[in-house]
């Protein structure tokens, strides 16, 4: 099969999967209210079919990441409530990273060369960030919540960043948010009444989710300042350096 037809087939497959999802209103099953109302049923199913349940969760999260369909946050919370923290963290982290890498590879295959050739001026900032800062540039993007994960996956696909670098940075960069949401899910599973939502564990979990973007921003600024200072000192120690 020639590459142009293969690209068309991949694009058509993605379009059909997304269309199938919304045409049959499958998004209604990915809300926190629905997952909470069916918690007892899912928990009983998990007790009877543990391996199958974990496999279904992994595949659902993997597909949601690839198709960039809303509901990932609710699924993360539900996973923490059903499976507990360690197992859900392991499954979610790898499903998310694998799915992101698939999007990255599809973007590179479908758009990489053509977009770089056509919009090289507009992509100059991203290319410069990747060339100068490498993994740290992607890591910083992962920690900033204002950039949608899908957009980051697509944009990185048209750069020259290596696949292995993209994967391990994505795995590590997404880990903090994954930990926070799954921990919140384990706390939500303990709710027995409306008043329980004010328990210290749940309040702390959601306060951390709200504060993490600010903490990430300040941490990244501190790291950049240190890198700039180290670069300045190295240049200053070089023979022939002049302080203008």
N, C-alpha and C positions, 0 to 999 in steps of 0.2 A: 504494500500500500504506500502510495506516495505521501510525503510529509504534509502537503497542503490538505489532502483528504483526511489524514489522521488528525490534524489540528481541528478541522471542521467537526469530525466525529467526537472529539473530546469536548469541544464547546457545546455541541448539541446534547451530549450526555449530561453535562452539568446543568444545562437549561431544563432538561426533562426532569431531572431529580428535584430541582428546586420547585418547578411547576407542580410536580406530583405532591410534594410536601404541602404546599399552600392550597392546592386545589381540593385536597381531602381534609383540610383544616387540622392537620396533625400538630400544628403549633399549640392547640388547646391542651394537649397532653404534656406540654413542657412549661407550664406555669407552676409557680410555687404553691398556689392554692390547690391545684389538681393533685400535685405530687404529695402534698401534705394530707389531703383527704383520702388518698389511696395508700398511705404509708403502711397501714396494718396489712393490707393485701400484698404489697410488695415485700414486706418483711417476712410474711408467711411463705411467699414464693421463694425468697432467698434461703430460708431455713430448709426448704424441701429440695431446692436446686441451686446450691451455692456456686458451683463452677459455671453453670449456664447463666446464672444471674450476672456474675462478674463479666462474663463474655459479652452479654447483651449490653451492659453498661459501657464497656470499652468501645464496642462497635458504634453505639449511639453517639457517644462523645466524639469519636473519631470522625464520623460522618457530619456531625454538626459543625465541627471545626473546618472540614473541607468545604462544605457548602455555605459556611458563614451565616447560618440560620440562628435567629435569636432563640434563647433558651438554655444556653450553656451555663449561665450562672445558676439558674434554678436546678439544672441537672447536677451541678457540683454540690449544691446544698443538699439535694436529695441523696446523693451518693454518700456524703458524710453522715447523714442521718441513718442510712440503711446499713452501710458496710463498716462504719467506724473510720477513724482518721488514717491509720497507716495504709490500709488496703486501698482506700479511695484515693489517697495521695499518689500512690504508685500507679494505679490505673489511669487516673486523670492526667498526671504529668506526661506519661508516655503517649497516651491517646492524643493529647493536645499537641505534643511535639511532632509526632508522626503526621498528624493531620496538617499542621502548619508547613511541614516540609513537603508534603504532597502539593499543597497550594503553591509553594515556592517553586517547585519543579515544573508544575503546569504553567505558571506565569513565565518562567524562563523559556520553556519550549514554545509557548504560543506567542509571546510578545517580546522576549528579551532583545534579540538583535534588531528587530524592526523599530521598537520604541527608542532604543539607544541611538539608532541612525537618524530617526525623525525628530526626536525631542532631546537631543544631546544638551542643548542650552538649558532647558528647563530641568533636566536631571543632573545638572552640574553640581548642585549643592549636595545631593545624595551621593553622587560618585566621589565627591571630594571628602565627604564624611567617612565613607567606606575606605577610601585609599589612605587617608591620614590616620584615622583612629581604629580602623579594622573592627574587631569584635566589640570593642567598647562602644562604638557608635550604635550598633544593633542592640547591645545590652541597655544602653540609655533609652532607646526608643521603646523597648519592652517595658521599662519601668514607668514610662509616662502614659497615664491612662487616656490622654486626649487623642492618642493615635490608635485607631481601631486595629486590632491584631490582624484582621484580614488584609487591610491596606498595607501594613508593614510586610506581610508575607508576599503580597503582589509586587510591591516596590523593590524588595530585596531580590526578587526573581529576575529583575532586569538589570541588576548590578553585576559586578564581577566577583562578589563574595563567594567563597567556596561552600559547597553543600555541607561538608562536615562542620565547618565553622558556624554556619547558619543553624545547624541542628543543635549543637551543644550549647551555644549562646541562648537559643530559644528555650531549651530545657531549663537552664539555670535562670534566665531572665523572667520566665513566667512562674517560677516556683513560689516567690513570695505571695503573689495574689492567690495562687492555687491553695497555698497553706491557709491563708486567711479565710477564704470562702468555705473550704472543707471544714475547718474548725468551727465556723459559724453554723454549718450544717449539723455537726455533731451536737451543738448546743440547742438548736431548734428541735432536735429529736426528743429532747427532754421536757418540752412544753406539755403541761397538763391543763393549764388554764391560761386565760388572757393575761393575768397578772404575772405569770412566769416570764413574760417577755422582758420584764424589767430586772431579771436576775443578773448578777454581776458578770457571769460568763458570757451571756449574749450581748450585754452592753459593751463589754471590753472587745469582743470580736468585731462588732460593727464600728466601734470607735477606731479600731486599728485599720479597718478597711477605708474609713474616711480620711485618716491621717497619713496613710502610707504614701499617697501621691506627693504630699508636701515633704515628707521625710526623704523620699526618693529624689525629689528635685534638689533639696539642700545637700544631700549626700553627693549627687552627681556634680553639683557646683564645686563642692569641696575637693573632689577628686580631680576635676579639671584645673582648678587653681594650683593644686600640688604638682600636676604634670607640667603646667606652664612654668612654675618656679624651678622644677628640676631641669627642664629644658634650658631655662635661662642660665642656671648655674653651670651646666655642662658647656654651653657656648662661652661663658665667661672664663672658664678654665682652659679653653683651647688656646694654643699659641697664636699670637697675632691678633687676639680679640681686642676690639676697640669699643669703648663705651661712649657712644655718641650722645 
